[in-house]
Amino acid sequence: MTESYFETVEIGEQRETQARTVTEADVVNFAGVSGDFNHLHTDAETMGESQFGERIAHGMLVFSIATGLLWQSRSEREKEAVVAFYGIDKVRFVGPTFIGDTIHVEIEVLDKEEREHPVATGVVRYDIDVVTQDDDTVLSCEMLSLVT
């Protein structure tokens, strides 16, 4: 019998995703989809005079990009094992992400816990850091996946 993904994943495993540049279109489209037109993201003139010196990307946009990068970095076996995105803990937006920043995700398996579930075997907890091209962490959190 083949071992489940849950059985084979090991605490301490680490990997890094590919990188992606945050674009003007990303910020504008996210503002439209989310309805978040906060000046931090949409008012270049006001933000030019702010502590940041320019607009910053929505924190939830950065998180959304991170989830996409994470999905793309998964092996086919791991993708097939995912039953559901189970949650997120300890989310912190620890630095600004600017239009033009290129970000990637650094991931480490923190823990795994068996669960009684009709399909899944357990929950895997991952430590996630979103990091810019300058090696600055802009977002950190723990993500949980329900897996077979």
C-alpha positions in Angstrom: 0.0 0.0 0.0 1.3 3.5 -0.9 2.0 5.8 1.9 -0.2 8.9 2.1 1.3 12.4 1.6 0.6 13.1 5.3 2.7 10.1 6.3 5.6 11.1 4.2 5.8 14.8 4.9 8.5 15.6 7.5 8.6 18.3 10.1 11.5 20.6 9.2 11.2 20.2 5.5 11.9 23.5 3.7 11.6 24.9 0.2 11.4 28.1 -1.7 9.0 29.1 -4.4 9.7 30.8 -7.7 9.5 34.6 -7.6 6.9 37.0 -9.0 6.8 40.8 -9.5 3.9 42.8 -8.0 2.6 45.0 -10.8 0.5 48.1 -11.1 -2.2 46.0 -12.7 -2.2 43.6 -9.7 -2.8 46.5 -7.3 -5.5 48.2 -9.4 -7.3 44.9 -10.1 -7.1 43.9 -6.4 -8.6 47.2 -5.4 -11.4 46.7 -7.8 -12.1 43.1 -6.8 -11.9 43.7 -3.1 -13.4 47.2 -2.9 -10.3 48.3 -0.9 -9.5 51.7 -2.4 -7.5 52.9 0.6 -5.1 55.7 -0.3 -2.2 53.6 0.7 -2.8 51.6 -2.4 -4.5 54.0 -4.8 -3.3 57.6 -4.3 0.2 58.1 -5.7 0.3 61.8 -4.8 -0.6 61.4 -1.2 1.7 58.3 -0.8 4.5 60.2 -2.5 4.6 62.4 0.6 4.2 59.6 3.1 6.8 57.6 5.1 6.7 55.0 2.3 7.3 57.5 -0.5 5.0 55.6 -2.9 2.0 53.4 -2.9 2.1 50.0 -1.3 0.4 46.8 -2.3 -2.5 45.5 -0.2 -1.4 43.0 2.4 -4.1 40.6 1.3 -2.9 40.9 -2.3 0.6 39.9 -1.2 -1.0 37.0 0.8 -3.0 36.0 -2.3 0.1 36.0 -4.5 1.9 34.0 -1.9 -0.9 31.3 -2.0 -0.5 31.1 -5.8 3.3 30.8 -5.6 2.9 28.1 -3.0 0.4 26.1 -5.1 2.7 26.4 -8.1 5.6 25.1 -6.1 3.8 21.9 -4.9 4.6 18.6 -6.5 1.8 16.8 -8.3 1.6 14.4 -5.4 1.2 17.2 -2.9 -1.4 19.0 -5.1 -3.4 15.7 -5.3 -3.2 15.3 -1.5 -4.6 18.7 -0.6 -8.3 18.4 0.5 -8.7 22.0 1.6 -6.9 25.2 2.8 -7.6 24.7 6.5 -6.7 28.1 7.9 -4.1 30.7 8.7 -2.7 31.8 12.0 -0.3 34.5 13.3 -0.6 36.6 10.1 1.7 39.7 10.3 2.4 42.2 7.6 5.8 43.1 8.8 7.0 45.4 5.9 5.7 47.2 2.9 5.5 45.6 -0.5 5.9 48.1 -3.3 4.8 48.0 -6.9 7.7 46.5 -8.7 8.9 44.4 -5.8 9.6 40.8 -6.7 8.5 38.4 -4.0 9.0 34.7 -3.3 7.8 32.4 -0.4 10.0 30.5 2.0 8.2 27.6 3.6 8.9 25.1 6.3 6.8 22.3 7.7 6.2 23.1 11.4 3.9 20.4 12.5 1.4 17.8 11.5 -1.6 16.4 13.3 -3.8 13.4 12.4 -7.5 14.1 12.1 -10.6 12.1 12.0 -12.0 13.0 8.6 -13.9 11.1 5.9 -11.3 12.0 3.3 -8.2 13.6 4.9 -5.5 12.0 7.0 -4.5 15.2 8.9 -3.5 18.8 9.0 0.0 20.1 8.1 1.1 23.4 9.5 3.6 25.4 7.5 5.6 28.5 8.5 5.4 31.0 5.6 7.6 34.0 5.0 7.1 36.3 1.9 10.4 37.8 1.0 11.4 40.5 -1.5 14.3 40.7 -3.9 16.1 42.7 -1.2 15.7 39.8 1.3 13.2 41.7 3.4 10.4 39.7 4.9 7.1 41.5 4.2 4.6 38.9 5.5 4.8 36.0 7.9 2.2 33.5 8.9 1.4 29.9 9.6 -0.8 28.2 7.0 -2.6 24.9 7.5 -3.6 22.4 4.8 -6.0 19.5 5.3 -4.3 16.6 3.4 -4.7 12.9 2.6 
